[in-house]
């Protein structure tokens, strides 16, 4: 009787589940990287918008001050009044505050994306470990079943061989040389002997166990 290679079957199942976990992990990392790229792109766009808005606001303020005969100060000139200096400082502070807010939002979004990825990977790992434990239990039970099946098969083979040897003993009246080792009695032993009676009893006991 050909037995299945149970260990190899379950090793293959283990490899399949491990590959599934690794695939899930890689997919999660790819999604994380895509999310981080999108967050970075959105952040840079928002920074550009904030800087552009601040510049437009500053230009508008300069035009208003110029109409009043004042100047907020260019790259090489100083503001002409305390009011214009205060206005420029307020504009700079507002831009800095907006940039800080954008930076904090980006960091929070990145952390949330990493947390989501870590959770996905942890769940995939837990699923893999649970299935691996289940596989090991199934493997142990399958090996027990295989052992019992093999033992029953071998027992049946021995009983059948013994029964056939007994039939030949009865037919020929003596134990044939080829049957001596099967029956456990010397070749040439006749049926009119206690050995024959004992062999018949042994056969009946074995058949009762089938």
C-alpha positions in Angstrom: 0.0 0.0 0.0 1.4 3.4 -1.0 1.2 6.0 1.8 0.8 9.7 1.1 3.7 12.0 2.0 1.7 13.8 4.6 4.6 16.0 5.8 5.3 17.2 2.2 1.6 18.0 1.7 1.4 20.1 4.8 4.8 21.7 4.1 3.3 22.8 0.7 0.2 24.1 2.5 2.5 26.0 4.9 4.5 27.5 2.1 1.2 28.6 0.4 0.0 30.4 3.5 3.4 32.0 4.0 3.4 33.3 0.5 -0.1 34.6 0.9 1.0 36.5 4.1 4.1 37.9 2.3 1.9 39.0 -0.6 -0.5 40.7 1.7 2.4 42.4 3.5 3.9 43.7 0.3 0.5 44.9 -0.9 0.1 46.9 2.3 3.5 48.4 2.0 2.8 49.4 -1.6 -0.5 51.1 -0.5 1.4 52.8 2.3 4.0 54.2 -0.2 1.3 55.4 -2.6 -0.5 57.1 0.3 2.7 58.8 1.5 3.4 59.9 -2.1 -0.1 61.4 -2.4 0.2 63.1 1.0 3.6 64.6 0.0 2.3 65.8 -3.4 -0.8 67.3 -1.7 1.4 69.0 1.0 3.8 70.5 -1.6 0.8 71.8 -3.6 -0.7 73.3 -0.5 2.6 75.0 0.5 2.8 76.5 -3.0 -0.7 77.8 -2.7 -0.1 79.3 0.7 3.1 81.0 -0.5 1.3 82.3 -3.6 -1.6 83.6 -1.6 0.8 85.3 0.9 2.6 86.9 -2.0 -0.6 88.1 -3.7 -1.8 89.5 -0.3 1.6 91.2 0.2 1.4 92.8 -3.2 -2.1 94.0 -2.6 -1.0 95.5 0.7 1.9 97.3 -0.9 -0.4 98.8 -3.5 -2.7 100.1 -0.7 0.3 101.5 1.2 1.8 103.1 -1.9 -1.5 104.8 -2.5 -1.2 106.3 1.0 2.4 107.4 0.3 3.9 104.6 2.5 6.1 101.6 1.7 6.3 98.2 3.4 10.0 97.9 2.3 11.3 95.8 -0.6 14.3 93.6 -0.8 16.7 96.5 -0.3 14.6 99.2 1.4 13.2 99.5 4.9 9.6 100.2 5.6 8.7 103.8 6.0 6.5 103.5 9.1 5.8 101.4 12.1 2.4 100.5 10.6 4.0 99.1 7.4 6.5 97.1 9.5 3.7 95.7 11.6 1.8 94.7 8.5 4.7 92.9 7.0 5.5 91.0 10.2 1.8 90.0 10.5 1.9 88.8 6.9 5.0 86.7 7.6 3.6 85.3 10.8 0.4 84.4 9.1 2.3 82.5 6.3 4.5 80.8 8.9 1.4 79.7 10.8 -0.2 78.4 7.7 2.9 76.4 6.8 3.2 75.0 10.3 -0.5 73.9 10.1 0.1 72.2 6.7 3.2 70.5 8.1 1.4 69.2 11.1 -1.4 67.9 9.0 1.0 66.2 6.7 2.8 64.5 9.6 -0.6 63.4 11.1 -1.8 62.0 7.8 1.5 60.1 7.3 1.3 58.6 10.8 -2.3 57.6 10.2 -1.3 55.9 6.9 1.5 54.0 8.7 -0.8 53.0 11.5 -3.3 51.6 9.0 -0.5 49.7 7.2 0.8 48.3 10.5 -2.7 47.1 11.4 -3.2 45.4 8.1 0.1 43.6 8.4 -0.5 42.6 12.0 -3.9 41.2 11.0 -2.4 39.3 8.1 0.3 37.9 10.3 -2.2 36.8 12.9 -4.3 35.1 10.3 -1.2 33.3 9.0 -0.1 32.2 12.5 -3.6 30.9 13.3 -3.8 29.0 10.0 -0.3 27.6 10.6 -1.3 26.3 14.0 -4.4 24.8 12.5 -2.3 23.1 9.8 0.0 21.6 12.4 -3.0 20.1 14.2 -4.4 18.8 11.0 -1.0 17.3 10.1 -0.7 15.5 13.4 -4.2 14.1 13.1 -3.6 13.1 9.5 -0.4 11.3 10.5 -2.3 9.4 13.2 -4.9 8.4 10.7 -2.3 7.3 8.2 -0.5 5.3 10.8 -3.8 3.5 11.8 -4.6 2.9 8.1 -1.2 1.5 7.4 -1.3 -0.7 10.4 -4.8 -2.0 9.6 -3.7 -2.7 6.0 -0.6 -4.6 7.1 -2.6 -6.6 9.6 -5.1 -7.6 6.9 -2.2 -8.6 4.6 -0.7 -10.8 7.3 -4.1 -12.4 8.1 -4.8 -13.1 4.4 -1.4 -14.6 3.9 -1.9 -16.8 7.0 -5.3 -17.9 5.9 -4.0 -18.8 2.4 -1.2 -20.8 4.0 -3.7 -22.6 6.2 -5.7 -23.5 3.1 -2.7 -25.0 1.4 -1.8 -26.9 4.6 -5.2 -28.4 4.6 -5.1 -29.1 0.8 -1.8 -30.8 0.8 -1.9 -32.2 4.3 1.6 -30.8 5.1 3.1 -27.4 5.6 4.9 -26.3 2.4 8.4 -24.9 2.7 7.2 -21.5 1.4 4.5 -21.4 4.1 6.7 -22.4 7.1 7.7 -18.9 8.0 4.2 -17.6 7.6 2.7 -20.3 9.8 5.5 -20.4 12.3 5.8 -24.2 12.1 8.4 -26.5 10.4 7.9 -27.4 6.8 6.4 -30.9 6.5 4.2 -30.6 9.6 1.0 -32.6 9.0 -2.5 -31.6 9.6 -2.9 -34.4 12.1 -1.0 -32.5 14.7 -1.6 -30.1 17.6 0.3 -27.5 15.6 -2.5 -27.5 13.0 -5.2 -27.1 15.7 -3.3 -24.3 17.3 -2.9 -22.5 14.0 -6.6 -22.8 13.3 -7.4 -21.2 16.7 -4.9 -18.4 16.0 -6.4 -17.7 12.7 -9.9 -17.5 14.2 -8.7 -15.0 16.8 -7.0 -12.8 14.2 -10.1 -12.8 12.0 -12.3 -11.8 15.0 -10.2 -8.7 15.3 -10.8 -7.5 11.8 
